[in-house]
Amino acid sequence: MKYDFNFDQLCPATYAFQVIGGKWNLPILAILSEDDSIRYNELKRRLPGITPTMLTNCLKDLSQYGIVHREQYNEIPPRVEYSLTSSGKELVPLIESMVLWGQKNIHRVSESPQNG
């Protein structure tokens, strides 16, 4: 496949990386790909090091991209669950491939000249 990059317009590859890029978006999507839906506190628990503000902002961004669905239940106490949309589910094979590639190649970090 040949890729044409028109830097005057948003390139499809750039858009994809914009959506899944960043420190937390891919881990969030990986967790959501494992569960039908998940509550905010469970997500936070499974992402050690993420701040509540960062998690909220990432979920908001992913929702705006149409990748994550936010369902709020009018209960006391309020309950909010997150899940992948159909568009988000299309990313699951990509996420799985990236995780497998990472598992296969992570050893190279210790072999790189920068770390020696």
Backbone bond lengths (Angstrom), bond angles and torsions (degrees), N, CA, C in turn:
res aa  C-N    CA-C-N  psi(-1)  N-CA   C-N-CA  omega(-1)  CA-C   N-CA-C  phi
1 M - - - 1.445 - - 1.529 108.20 -
2 K 1.305 116.99 135.64 1.456 122.06 178.70 1.523 109.12 -100.79
3 Y 1.327 116.29 135.70 1.453 121.40 -179.61 1.513 109.58 -107.84
4 D 1.315 116.33 127.18 1.457 121.83 174.73 1.514 108.16 -105.63
5 F 1.311 116.70 122.96 1.454 122.01 -179.44 1.515 109.21 -104.98
6 N 1.312 116.29 112.46 1.454 122.42 174.93 1.520 106.23 -104.73
7 F 1.324 115.81 106.61 1.459 119.94 -174.22 1.527 112.70 -77.64
8 D 1.328 117.12 -2.48 1.460 120.13 173.72 1.528 110.56 -83.74
9 Q 1.313 116.09 -17.44 1.454 121.59 179.54 1.519 108.44 -125.64
10 L 1.312 115.89 161.83 1.456 119.99 177.64 1.524 108.95 -71.92
11 C 1.303 115.69 119.05 1.459 122.58 179.39 1.528 108.81 -73.91
12 P 1.327 118.78 142.70 1.467 120.55 179.30 1.528 113.07 -57.54
13 A 1.330 118.26 -38.85 1.462 120.50 178.43 1.522 110.50 -66.52
14 T 1.323 116.82 -41.09 1.456 120.78 178.42 1.521 110.12 -62.75
15 Y 1.325 116.58 -41.23 1.460 120.54 178.37 1.525 110.45 -61.25
16 A 1.345 116.80 -45.81 1.466 120.35 -179.43 1.525 110.50 -60.21
17 F 1.329 117.35 -44.25 1.464 120.03 179.45 1.521 111.46 -68.71
18 Q 1.312 116.45 -31.24 1.463 120.11 176.57 1.526 110.34 -63.51
19 V 1.325 116.62 -39.29 1.460 121.56 -178.89 1.522 111.69 -72.52
20 I 1.330 117.71 -47.54 1.463 119.86 -173.94 1.521 113.16 -96.59
21 G 1.325 117.42 -8.65 1.455 120.83 -176.76 1.514 112.56 -73.24
22 G 1.293 114.53 -177.92 1.458 119.95 -178.01 1.508 110.34 92.64
23 K 1.292 115.64 165.84 1.461 121.06 -175.48 1.517 113.18 -67.27
24 W 1.336 118.31 -34.91 1.459 120.78 -169.32 1.518 115.43 -109.89
25 N 1.332 119.45 -21.66 1.469 119.98 -174.58 1.523 112.58 -60.54
26 L 1.313 117.09 -47.09 1.466 119.13 -178.62 1.524 112.30 -64.94
27 P 1.343 119.82 -44.64 1.476 118.04 175.11 1.530 113.26 -60.75
28 I 1.323 117.01 -37.93 1.473 119.86 177.16 1.524 109.82 -62.00
29 L 1.326 116.58 -46.99 1.464 120.55 -179.53 1.528 111.16 -64.26
30 A 1.328 117.33 -36.99 1.465 120.23 178.63 1.528 110.45 -63.09
31 I 1.316 116.92 -43.05 1.471 119.94 178.41 1.524 110.64 -65.78
32 L 1.326 116.96 -44.63 1.464 120.04 179.50 1.527 111.63 -64.15
33 S 1.327 117.81 -28.02 1.466 120.11 -179.93 1.525 111.59 -72.29
34 E 1.337 117.10 -17.78 1.466 121.47 179.70 1.521 113.22 -86.95
35 D 1.324 117.72 -20.58 1.461 122.28 -174.18 1.529 109.89 -125.54
36 D 1.343 115.27 151.03 1.464 118.89 175.07 1.520 110.60 -66.41
37 S 1.318 116.38 -43.50 1.464 121.83 175.07 1.516 107.59 -154.23
38 I 1.315 114.74 156.60 1.456 119.37 -176.35 1.520 108.78 -147.68
39 R 1.309 115.75 143.94 1.461 120.63 -179.88 1.522 110.00 -84.27
40 Y 1.324 114.74 157.23 1.456 122.81 -176.51 1.530 112.07 -53.49
41 N 1.333 117.71 -49.62 1.466 120.52 -176.48 1.524 112.16 -65.32
42 E 1.317 117.80 -32.51 1.461 120.41 177.09 1.530 109.85 -68.98
43 L 1.323 116.33 -41.52 1.467 119.88 175.30 1.523 110.32 -58.46
44 K 1.315 116.02 -48.12 1.465 121.62 -179.20 1.524 110.65 -59.99
45 R 1.317 117.11 -41.76 1.461 121.81 179.35 1.526 111.73 -62.65
46 R 1.326 116.60 -36.17 1.465 121.36 -176.75 1.527 113.09 -85.25
47 L 1.335 116.37 -1.51 1.467 121.45 178.27 1.526 109.94 -121.70
48 P 1.324 117.46 72.52 1.463 118.87 -178.10 1.528 110.47 -59.17
49 G 1.318 115.10 134.71 1.458 120.24 178.19 1.518 114.75 99.50
50 I 1.329 117.52 -16.05 1.462 119.01 179.37 1.531 108.67 -81.76
51 T 1.320 115.50 139.16 1.458 119.51 177.00 1.527 109.01 -85.20
52 P 1.322 117.57 155.48 1.468 119.56 177.36 1.539 111.90 -57.31
53 T 1.317 117.08 -39.15 1.472 120.46 180.00 1.523 110.47 -64.11
54 M 1.333 117.02 -44.04 1.468 120.63 -179.39 1.523 110.62 -65.14
55 L 1.329 117.63 -42.48 1.462 120.27 179.05 1.521 110.24 -62.59
56 T 1.319 117.14 -45.24 1.460 121.10 178.42 1.525 110.99 -59.64
57 N 1.327 116.65 -45.07 1.476 120.52 -179.19 1.528 111.63 -65.19
58 C 1.328 116.88 -41.94 1.466 120.00 179.06 1.524 111.27 -64.21
59 L 1.333 116.67 -44.07 1.465 120.14 178.93 1.523 111.15 -63.97
60 K 1.323 116.29 -38.18 1.465 120.17 177.66 1.529 110.39 -63.86
61 D 1.332 116.76 -45.32 1.464 120.69 179.04 1.523 111.04 -61.94
62 L 1.333 117.00 -47.22 1.460 120.41 -179.64 1.523 111.30 -63.87
63 S 1.322 117.22 -32.54 1.472 120.89 175.32 1.517 110.74 -67.34
64 Q 1.332 116.41 -41.81 1.468 120.04 179.82 1.526 111.53 -65.55
65 Y 1.324 117.09 -31.48 1.472 120.75 176.01 1.525 111.97 -75.87
66 G 1.331 117.00 -9.69 1.461 120.12 -179.47 1.514 112.89 81.27
67 I 1.340 117.10 21.35 1.458 122.00 -177.98 1.528 111.10 -96.44
68 V 1.327 116.23 -34.26 1.459 122.67 -177.49 1.524 109.42 -119.80
69 H 1.332 115.18 138.23 1.465 121.80 176.28 1.524 108.46 -104.22
70 R 1.317 115.66 133.77 1.466 121.95 177.41 1.522 108.09 -109.40
71 E 1.322 116.14 122.20 1.468 121.63 179.55 1.520 108.40 -115.40
72 Q 1.318 115.61 118.59 1.461 120.43 178.55 1.518 108.59 -105.99
73 Y 1.335 114.94 128.70 1.454 121.28 179.59 1.528 108.26 -103.02
74 N 1.309 115.93 131.09 1.465 120.75 -179.63 1.517 109.85 -82.66
75 E 1.321 113.94 79.56 1.455 122.09 179.96 1.525 107.55 -128.25
76 I 1.290 115.49 170.07 1.461 119.93 173.68 1.523 106.38 -122.76
77 P 1.325 117.81 117.60 1.465 127.30 -3.00 1.533 110.27 -71.73
78 P 1.342 116.50 157.55 1.464 120.22 -179.45 1.531 110.95 -60.24
79 R 1.309 114.94 145.15 1.468 121.00 179.35 1.518 108.00 -125.70
80 V 1.331 115.97 132.18 1.459 122.36 177.67 1.514 108.15 -126.77
81 E 1.319 116.22 132.33 1.457 121.44 177.86 1.520 109.55 -124.37
82 Y 1.321 114.79 148.53 1.461 121.52 179.99 1.515 109.17 -120.09
83 S 1.317 115.55 144.85 1.459 121.38 178.00 1.524 108.27 -150.82
84 L 1.323 115.29 165.48 1.459 119.57 176.16 1.519 109.85 -80.39
85 T 1.307 116.27 141.00 1.461 121.48 172.22 1.531 107.89 -78.19
86 S 1.305 117.35 177.14 1.469 119.32 176.36 1.531 110.42 -61.26
87 S 1.326 117.10 -36.84 1.458 120.84 176.29 1.526 110.55 -65.50
88 G 1.324 116.56 -39.74 1.456 121.01 177.11 1.515 112.17 -64.82
89 K 1.333 116.50 -37.65 1.463 120.73 179.42 1.525 111.60 -65.91
90 E 1.330 116.80 -25.77 1.467 119.97 175.80 1.522 111.46 -65.08
91 L 1.329 117.07 -22.24 1.462 121.44 179.63 1.529 113.04 -81.31
92 V 1.338 118.44 -14.09 1.461 121.60 -174.21 1.529 112.38 -56.74
93 P 1.339 120.71 -47.09 1.475 118.57 178.50 1.534 112.12 -61.62
94 L 1.316 117.14 -36.17 1.456 121.00 176.90 1.527 110.60 -64.48
95 I 1.326 116.79 -45.75 1.462 121.54 178.98 1.528 110.09 -61.44
96 E 1.321 117.13 -45.17 1.462 120.33 179.28 1.523 111.00 -61.47
97 S 1.330 117.32 -41.41 1.464 120.98 178.33 1.523 111.37 -64.39
98 M 1.326 116.92 -39.96 1.459 120.26 179.33 1.520 110.89 -66.50
99 V 1.327 117.48 -40.41 1.466 121.02 178.24 1.529 109.82 -63.57
100 L 1.330 117.67 -45.52 1.465 120.83 178.94 1.521 111.10 -62.11
101 W 1.321 117.08 -42.55 1.463 120.77 177.77 1.523 110.01 -61.50
102 G 1.330 116.82 -43.40 1.461 120.75 178.79 1.521 111.98 -61.80
103 Q 1.339 116.67 -44.19 1.468 120.38 179.12 1.526 110.80 -61.46
104 K 1.320 116.10 -38.60 1.462 121.31 -178.08 1.526 111.86 -71.94
105 N 1.318 117.70 -32.22 1.465 121.07 -170.58 1.523 115.37 -113.11
106 I 1.307 119.25 0.04 1.467 120.70 -175.13 1.525 112.13 -62.68
107 H 1.301 117.26 -26.51 1.459 120.39 178.89 1.527 112.01 -61.32
108 R 1.304 117.51 -23.29 1.471 121.38 -178.89 1.519 113.05 -65.86
109 V 1.329 117.27 -20.71 1.466 120.27 178.50 1.523 109.68 -58.87
110 S 1.323 116.67 -45.19 1.464 119.73 -178.37 1.526 111.55 -74.22
111 E 1.320 117.77 -17.94 1.462 121.55 -179.89 1.515 112.99 -89.87
112 S 1.338 117.80 -13.71 1.462 119.50 -174.25 1.518 110.65 -68.70
113 P 1.344 117.60 146.43 1.462 121.42 -179.50 1.517 113.11 -59.69
114 Q 1.335 118.35 -27.44 1.453 121.40 -179.36 1.518 111.54 -67.16
115 N 1.325 117.06 -28.03 1.460 121.18 -177.21 1.528 112.59 -97.20
116 G 1.313 118.31 0.71 1.451 121.08 -176.27 1.452 110.86 -97.92
